[in-house]
Each structure stands twice: as structure tokens, then as C-alpha cells.
Amino acid sequence: MTRLGAAVLTLSMVCILAAARAEPIRLSVVDDSLPRSLTGKPGDPGAGKKVFLGRALGNCLACHAVSALKAEEFHGEFGPSLDGVTSRWSEAQLRLIVADAKRVFPDTVMPAFYRNEGFNRLRAEFAGKPILTAAQVEDVVAFLETLK
């Protein structure tokens, strides 16, 4: 192995170990909701739409249909339609559903977008990392709030 290869391997292992030691994310759940913003400020609905649609991020449209996004391809039918989602759940409930849906729906297959522990068969480079950042969760919630 060359010195460069050894250096890259060492750096990779350090990054993996650092991620594995990340502090677990603790959510302040109150009655099946997260009443406070994860960032202390409201999300950006435009940025939330990008996360919602982004295949490398939320990819929410793969499971959920949204009439307001009918121009987009590949609406899913597995999860519930998100049309009128704010009439079914409050902002605080939506925040928890996006962050960790299993706390509300124990049998759901929806991933926990803001959790960093308790996963099975996780690739090493994802250890200790949530799928979305706190800001991205808030952005998705802000976007969902536009689907009245």
C-alpha cells in the first residue's frame, strides 16, 4: 500500500469512528408532537420543497402524492396523500412525523429523517448522521404547511 493509500484509509477510519461517537439526537416530544422548532426559527418553504422533491434528500414524493406538485413525475401511492395535510396534523405533529415517524406510527416504513442511532444494516459512512439536518426538517415542515 502506498503512503497516500494508507493516509486515505487512516483518515477514512477516523471519520467513521468520529461519526459513530456522535451524540444521539434527543427530541423534546410532548404528546406525539415536537412543539418547538429544532433550529429555533421557522423553516423556508421553498427550501423545504427542494428537500421534499430531492431524490438524494427527502424524496418524499416517492411515497406521497401531492396535487400541487402534479407537474412532477413519480408520485407515490404507498404513503397517504399530503393534500390538506395541515387539516390532519398540527405543525408540531408534522415536525415529529418528519423527524421520527415511528414515534407516532410505530408500524410505518417511513424513515426517521432526524435520528442518528438505532438503525440496522447502516453503511459506515452514515453512522451517527441523520438523513436531514434540523434546518432541513424545519424547511420540509414549512413546505407541508403550504399544502392546505
C-alpha positions as CSV (number, residue, x, y, z in Angstrom):
1,M,0.0,0.0,0.0
2,T,1.3,3.4,-0.9
3,R,1.7,6.2,1.7
4,L,-1.2,8.1,0.1
5,G,-3.4,5.0,0.2
6,A,-2.5,4.5,3.9
7,A,-3.2,8.1,4.7
8,V,-6.6,8.0,2.9
9,L,-7.5,4.7,4.8
10,T,-6.5,6.2,8.1
11,L,-8.4,9.4,7.5
12,S,-11.5,7.4,6.5
13,M,-11.3,5.3,9.6
14,V,-11.0,8.5,11.8
15,C,-14.1,10.0,10.1
16,I,-16.1,6.7,10.6
17,L,-15.1,6.5,14.2
18,A,-15.9,10.1,14.9
19,A,-19.4,9.7,13.3
20,A,-20.0,6.6,15.3
21,R,-19.3,8.5,18.5
22,A,-21.7,11.3,17.6
23,E,-24.1,12.3,20.4
24,P,-27.6,10.8,20.0
25,I,-30.2,13.3,18.8
26,R,-32.7,13.8,21.7
27,L,-36.1,15.1,20.7
28,S,-38.3,17.0,23.2
29,V,-41.5,15.2,22.4
30,V,-44.8,16.3,24.0
31,D,-48.0,14.4,23.4
32,D,-46.9,13.0,20.0
33,S,-45.5,16.3,18.8
34,L,-42.4,18.5,18.7
35,P,-43.8,21.9,19.8
36,R,-40.5,23.8,19.4
37,S,-38.6,24.3,16.2
38,L,-35.4,22.2,16.0
39,T,-33.5,25.3,15.0
40,G,-35.2,28.0,17.0
41,K,-36.6,29.6,13.9
42,P,-39.2,28.8,11.2
43,G,-38.2,26.9,8.1
44,D,-38.2,28.1,4.5
45,P,-41.0,26.5,2.4
46,G,-39.1,27.0,-0.8
47,A,-36.1,25.1,0.5
48,G,-38.4,22.5,2.0
49,K,-40.0,21.9,-1.4
50,K,-36.5,21.2,-2.7
51,V,-35.8,18.7,0.1
52,F,-39.2,17.2,-0.4
53,L,-38.5,16.6,-4.1
54,G,-34.8,15.8,-3.9
55,R,-34.1,12.2,-4.5
56,A,-30.8,12.5,-2.5
57,L,-32.6,14.1,0.4
58,G,-36.2,13.6,1.5
59,N,-37.5,12.0,-1.7
60,C,-41.0,12.4,-0.1
61,L,-42.8,12.3,-3.5
62,A,-41.6,8.7,-4.0
63,C,-44.2,7.6,-1.4
64,H,-46.7,10.5,-1.1
65,A,-48.9,12.2,-3.8
66,V,-49.4,15.9,-3.7
67,S,-51.8,17.6,-6.2
68,A,-49.9,20.9,-6.1
69,L,-46.9,19.1,-7.5
70,K,-48.8,17.3,-10.3
71,A,-46.1,18.5,-12.8
72,E,-43.5,16.4,-11.1
73,E,-43.1,12.8,-12.0
74,F,-43.3,9.6,-9.9
75,H,-45.9,10.4,-7.2
76,G,-46.0,7.6,-4.8
77,E,-49.1,5.9,-3.5
78,F,-47.7,4.0,-0.6
79,G,-47.9,6.8,2.0
80,P,-51.0,8.9,2.4
81,S,-51.7,11.8,0.1
82,L,-50.4,15.0,1.6
83,D,-53.1,17.2,0.1
84,G,-54.6,19.1,3.0
85,V,-52.1,17.7,5.5
86,T,-52.5,20.7,7.8
87,S,-56.1,19.8,8.4
88,R,-55.0,16.4,9.8
89,W,-51.9,17.3,11.8
90,S,-50.6,20.4,13.5
91,E,-47.2,21.9,12.7
92,A,-45.8,20.3,15.9
93,Q,-47.1,16.9,14.9
94,L,-45.8,17.3,11.4
95,R,-42.4,18.1,12.8
96,L,-42.3,14.9,14.8
97,I,-43.6,12.8,11.9
98,V,-40.9,14.1,9.6
99,A,-38.2,13.8,12.3
100,D,-39.1,10.3,13.6
101,A,-42.4,9.0,12.2
102,K,-42.2,5.7,14.2
103,R,-42.9,7.7,17.4
104,V,-46.3,8.5,16.0
105,F,-46.9,5.5,13.7
106,P,-44.9,2.5,15.2
107,D,-45.6,0.3,12.1
108,T,-44.7,2.8,9.4
109,V,-41.9,2.2,6.9
110,M,-41.3,6.0,6.7
111,P,-37.7,6.6,7.6
112,A,-36.7,8.7,10.6
113,F,-35.2,11.7,8.9
114,Y,-33.8,13.3,12.1
115,R,-32.4,10.4,14.1
116,N,-28.9,9.2,14.3
117,E,-29.0,5.9,16.2
118,G,-30.9,2.6,16.4
119,F,-30.6,1.7,12.7
120,N,-29.9,-1.8,11.3
121,R,-27.6,-2.5,8.4
122,L,-26.3,1.0,8.2
123,R,-23.3,1.8,5.9
124,A,-20.3,3.0,7.9
125,E,-20.2,6.5,6.3
126,F,-23.8,7.2,7.5
127,A,-23.2,6.1,11.1
128,G,-24.1,8.8,13.6
129,K,-25.7,11.1,11.0
130,P,-29.3,11.9,10.4
131,I,-30.7,11.8,6.9
132,L,-31.8,15.5,7.1
133,T,-30.4,18.4,9.2
134,A,-32.5,20.2,11.8
135,A,-32.9,23.1,9.3
136,Q,-34.0,20.7,6.5
137,V,-36.6,19.2,8.8
138,E,-37.9,22.7,9.6
139,D,-37.9,23.5,5.9
140,V,-40.0,20.4,5.0
141,V,-42.4,21.3,7.8
142,A,-42.7,24.8,6.4
143,F,-43.4,23.4,2.9
144,L,-46.0,21.0,4.3
145,E,-47.7,23.9,6.0
146,T,-48.4,25.3,2.5
147,L,-50.4,22.3,1.5
148,K,-53.6,23.5,2.9
